[in-house]
Amino acid sequence: MENQGNENVAAAAAAAAAAAAASVPNVAIPSAAATIPMALPIHNSAPAHGERPEKFTGVEFKRWQQKMLFYLTTMNLQGFLRQTAPTVAEDDTEVQRRNAYDAWYHSDFLCRNYVLNGLDSTLYNVYNNFKTSKELWDSLEKKYKTEDAGLKKFIVGRFLDYKMVDFKTVVEQVQELQLILHEIHAEGMQLNESFHVAAIIEKLPPLWKDFKNYLKHKRKEMRLEDLIVRLRIEEDNRQAEAKTVKGKMEAKVNLAEPSAKKRKVTKGKPNPTKRFK
């Protein structure tokens, strides 16, 4: 009897629930996927930008310019450096054209201020009055690229005046010369590998005269890496030979010192056989 009573209660509850559901009007419940537009990606984090270049102080403009250009590229703003500002008539009421115009000026505003913030405080005050990124960028190029033309002559002069010396290692001086040649290459003056090899051989120090003549008379073309290996081996051999000679000289000095001391003691010792009247 108890089980039959429980079944009757459950049946009554089910019937009441069915009646309540029937009284509620059907409402279409949208799915979660339908509420999120598939065309709009969701970013969990801000996009990673390149490292901000150091402040430009008026020197090494080309290097700063390349870093700034890369920095703007990571934010898709590099195109505004070459774009002329668009124009829209004041009475133009087309919403799409007006929105595009406002969007362009907003992006150009960001680009212009990124470039300005990359300038030293003194230069910032000079270039702050330019209205667009293109005007600002063109003005910087006009001034500092002209100065870079004089820098090319200065670098070439450093290369021509560079002379190797005997009191520094040859490998160290070759590295210094390679840095100057790299600066020449960075300024757009192309020098092939054969010129690099011939220049390094010609600038070897005076004590390397015989080895320089040996290299100059080799008929086979030599690569720069091969030349550096040969110079390193020759320098190691010279250093080892110098240590050997120094060791022999020290050994001779050590052998000569006891004999000198012995003569000194014999010379100062009185003669016991001599008699004085």
C-alpha positions as CSV (number, residue, x, y, z in Angstrom):
1,M,0.0,0.0,0.0
2,E,2.9,2.4,0.8
3,N,4.5,1.8,-2.6
4,Q,1.2,2.4,-4.4
5,G,0.8,5.7,-2.5
6,N,4.3,6.9,-3.6
7,E,3.6,6.0,-7.2
8,N,0.3,8.0,-7.1
9,V,2.2,11.1,-5.7
10,A,4.9,10.9,-8.4
11,A,2.3,10.6,-11.1
12,A,0.4,13.6,-9.8
13,A,3.6,15.7,-9.8
14,A,4.5,14.7,-13.3
15,A,1.0,15.7,-14.5
16,A,1.3,19.1,-12.8
17,A,4.7,19.8,-14.4
18,A,3.3,18.9,-17.9
19,A,0.4,21.2,-17.4
20,A,2.7,24.1,-16.4
21,A,4.9,23.5,-19.4
22,A,1.9,23.5,-21.7
23,S,0.8,26.9,-20.3
24,V,4.1,28.7,-21.1
25,P,4.4,30.0,-24.7
26,N,7.1,28.6,-26.9
27,V,10.2,31.0,-26.9
28,A,13.1,30.4,-29.3
29,I,16.3,30.4,-27.2
30,P,19.3,31.3,-29.4
31,S,22.4,29.2,-29.0
32,A,25.7,30.6,-27.7
33,A,27.3,30.2,-31.1
34,A,24.6,32.2,-32.7
35,T,25.2,35.3,-30.5
36,I,28.9,35.6,-31.4
37,P,29.6,36.8,-34.9
38,M,32.1,34.4,-36.5
39,A,33.7,37.2,-38.5
40,L,34.9,39.0,-35.4
41,P,37.9,37.2,-33.8
42,I,38.2,37.4,-30.0
43,H,41.7,38.4,-28.8
44,N,42.7,37.2,-25.4
45,S,45.7,39.5,-25.3
46,A,47.1,42.5,-27.0
47,P,49.3,41.9,-30.1
48,A,53.0,41.8,-29.5
49,H,54.8,44.8,-30.9
50,G,58.5,45.1,-31.7
51,E,60.9,46.7,-29.3
52,R,60.7,50.5,-29.2
53,P,63.9,52.0,-30.7
54,E,66.1,54.3,-28.7
55,K,65.7,58.0,-28.8
56,F,67.2,59.6,-31.9
57,T,69.7,62.3,-30.9
58,G,70.8,63.5,-34.3
59,V,73.5,60.9,-35.0
60,E,73.3,57.5,-36.9
61,F,70.0,58.4,-38.5
62,K,70.0,55.5,-40.9
63,R,70.2,52.9,-38.1
64,W,67.5,54.7,-36.1
65,Q,65.3,55.0,-39.2
66,Q,65.5,51.2,-39.9
67,K,64.6,50.4,-36.3
68,M,61.7,52.8,-36.3
69,L,60.4,51.5,-39.6
70,F,60.4,48.0,-38.3
71,Y,58.6,49.1,-35.1
72,L,55.9,50.8,-37.1
73,T,55.6,47.7,-39.4
74,T,54.7,45.6,-36.4
75,M,51.7,47.8,-35.9
76,N,50.7,48.1,-39.6
77,L,51.4,51.9,-39.6
78,Q,54.4,52.1,-41.9
79,G,52.3,53.0,-44.9
80,F,51.3,56.4,-43.5
81,L,55.0,57.5,-43.8
82,R,54.5,57.8,-47.6
83,Q,50.7,58.5,-47.9
84,T,49.4,62.0,-48.6
85,A,46.5,63.0,-46.5
86,P,43.1,62.4,-48.1
87,T,40.6,65.2,-48.6
88,V,36.8,65.2,-48.1
89,A,34.5,68.1,-48.9
90,E,32.8,69.7,-45.9
91,D,29.4,69.2,-47.5
92,D,30.0,65.5,-48.2
93,T,27.4,63.7,-46.2
94,E,28.2,60.1,-47.3
95,V,28.8,58.2,-44.0
96,Q,31.1,55.6,-45.4
97,R,33.5,58.1,-46.9
98,R,33.5,60.3,-43.8
99,N,34.2,57.3,-41.6
100,A,37.1,56.3,-43.8
101,Y,38.5,59.8,-43.6
102,D,38.3,59.9,-39.8
103,A,39.9,56.4,-39.6
104,W,42.8,57.5,-41.8
105,Y,43.5,60.6,-39.6
106,H,43.3,58.6,-36.5
107,S,45.9,56.0,-37.7
108,D,48.1,58.8,-39.1
109,F,47.9,60.5,-35.7
110,L,49.2,57.4,-34.0
111,C,52.0,56.9,-36.5
112,R,53.1,60.6,-36.3
113,N,53.3,60.5,-32.5
114,Y,55.2,57.2,-32.4
115,V,57.8,58.8,-34.6
116,L,57.8,62.0,-32.5
117,N,58.2,60.0,-29.3
118,G,61.3,58.3,-30.8
119,L,63.0,61.7,-31.0
120,D,65.1,63.3,-28.3
121,S,63.4,66.1,-26.4
122,T,65.3,68.8,-28.3
123,L,64.4,67.4,-31.7
124,Y,60.8,66.7,-30.5
125,N,60.3,70.5,-30.1
126,V,61.7,71.1,-33.5
127,Y,59.5,68.6,-35.4
128,N,56.3,68.7,-33.4
129,N,54.6,71.2,-35.7
130,F,54.3,68.8,-38.7
131,K,50.7,67.8,-39.2
132,T,51.1,64.4,-40.9
133,S,53.5,61.4,-40.6
134,K,54.7,61.9,-44.2
135,E,55.6,65.6,-43.7
136,L,57.5,64.6,-40.5
137,W,59.3,61.6,-42.1
138,D,60.3,63.6,-45.3
139,S,61.7,66.4,-43.2
140,L,63.9,64.1,-41.1
141,E,65.2,62.3,-44.3
142,K,65.9,65.6,-46.0
143,K,68.1,66.8,-43.2
144,Y,69.9,63.8,-41.9
145,K,70.3,61.8,-45.1
146,T,72.2,64.8,-46.5
147,E,74.5,64.6,-43.4
148,D,74.9,60.9,-44.0
149,A,76.5,61.7,-47.4
150,G,79.4,63.4,-45.5
151,L,79.5,60.4,-43.2
152,K,80.3,58.1,-46.1
153,K,83.5,60.1,-46.9
154,F,84.4,60.0,-43.2
155,I,84.1,56.2,-43.1
156,V,86.1,55.8,-46.3
157,G,88.8,58.0,-44.8
158,R,89.0,55.9,-41.7
159,F,89.5,52.8,-43.9
160,L,92.2,54.4,-46.0
161,D,94.1,55.7,-42.9
162,Y,93.9,52.5,-40.9
163,K,97.3,51.0,-40.3
164,M,98.1,47.8,-38.4
165,V,100.8,48.0,-35.7
166,D,103.1,45.3,-34.2
167,F,102.2,45.7,-30.6
168,K,98.6,44.5,-31.1
169,T,97.5,41.1,-32.2
170,V,96.9,40.9,-36.0
171,V,93.6,39.0,-35.5
172,E,92.3,41.8,-33.3
173,Q,93.2,44.4,-35.8
174,V,91.6,42.4,-38.6
175,Q,88.3,42.5,-36.7
176,E,88.6,46.3,-36.3
177,L,89.2,46.6,-40.1
178,Q,86.2,44.3,-40.8
179,L,84.0,46.6,-38.7
180,I,85.0,49.6,-40.8
181,L,84.3,47.6,-44.0
182,H,80.9,46.6,-42.6
183,E,80.1,50.3,-42.1
184,I,81.1,51.0,-45.7
185,H,78.8,48.3,-46.8
186,A,75.9,49.6,-44.6
187,E,76.2,53.0,-46.3
188,G,75.5,51.4,-49.7
189,M,79.0,51.2,-51.0
190,Q,79.5,47.6,-52.2
191,L,82.9,46.0,-51.9
192,N,83.4,42.4,-53.0
193,E,85.2,39.7,-51.0
194,S,88.4,39.9,-53.1
195,F,88.8,43.6,-52.2
196,H,88.4,42.7,-48.5
197,V,91.1,40.1,-48.7
198,A,93.5,42.3,-50.6
199,A,93.0,45.2,-48.3
200,I,93.7,43.2,-45.2
201,I,96.8,41.7,-46.7
202,E,98.1,45.1,-47.7
203,K,97.6,46.5,-44.2
204,L,99.5,43.8,-42.3
205,P,102.1,45.3,-39.8
206,P,105.8,45.8,-40.7
207,L,107.0,42.6,-38.9
208,W,104.7,40.6,-41.1
209,K,106.4,41.8,-44.3
210,D,107.7,38.4,-45.4
211,F,104.3,36.7,-44.8
212,K,102.5,39.6,-46.6
213,N,104.7,39.0,-49.7
214,Y,104.0,35.3,-49.5
215,L,100.2,35.9,-49.5
216,K,100.4,38.5,-52.3
217,H,102.2,36.1,-54.6
218,K,99.7,33.2,-54.2
219,R,97.9,32.7,-57.5
220,K,94.9,30.9,-56.1
221,E,91.9,33.0,-55.1
222,M,91.6,33.2,-51.3
223,R,88.3,33.6,-49.4
224,L,88.1,35.9,-46.4
225,E,87.5,33.1,-43.9
226,D,90.6,31.2,-45.3
227,L,92.7,34.3,-44.9
228,I,91.6,34.8,-41.2
229,V,92.4,31.2,-40.5
230,R,95.9,31.5,-42.0
231,L,96.6,34.7,-40.0
232,R,95.5,33.1,-36.8
233,I,97.7,30.1,-37.4
234,E,100.7,32.3,-38.3
235,E,100.1,34.4,-35.2
236,D,99.9,31.4,-32.9
237,N,103.2,30.0,-34.4
238,R,104.9,33.4,-33.8
239,Q,103.7,33.6,-30.2
240,A,104.9,30.0,-29.5
241,E,108.3,30.8,-31.1
242,A,108.6,34.0,-29.1
243,K,107.9,32.0,-25.8
244,T,110.6,29.5,-26.8
245,V,113.2,32.1,-27.4
246,K,112.3,33.9,-24.2
247,G,112.6,30.6,-22.3
248,K,116.1,30.0,-23.7
249,M,117.2,33.5,-22.8
250,E,116.0,33.1,-19.3
251,A,117.9,29.8,-19.0
252,K,121.1,31.5,-20.1
253,V,120.6,34.2,-17.6
254,N,120.1,31.7,-14.8
255,L,123.3,29.9,-15.8
256,A,125.3,33.1,-15.9
257,E,124.2,34.4,-12.5
258,P,125.9,31.7,-10.3
259,S,129.2,32.2,-12.2
260,A,129.1,35.9,-11.6
261,K,128.4,35.4,-7.9
262,K,131.3,33.0,-7.6
263,R,133.7,35.4,-9.2
264,K,132.5,38.2,-6.9
265,V,133.1,36.1,-3.8
266,T,136.6,35.0,-5.0
267,K,137.5,38.6,-5.7
268,G,136.6,39.8,-2.2
269,K,138.3,37.0,-0.3
270,P,141.7,37.9,1.3
271,N,144.9,36.0,0.3
272,P,146.2,34.1,3.5
273,T,149.6,33.5,2.0
274,K,150.5,37.2,1.6
275,R,152.7,38.6,4.4
276,F,153.1,42.2,5.3
277,K,156.4,43.6,6.8
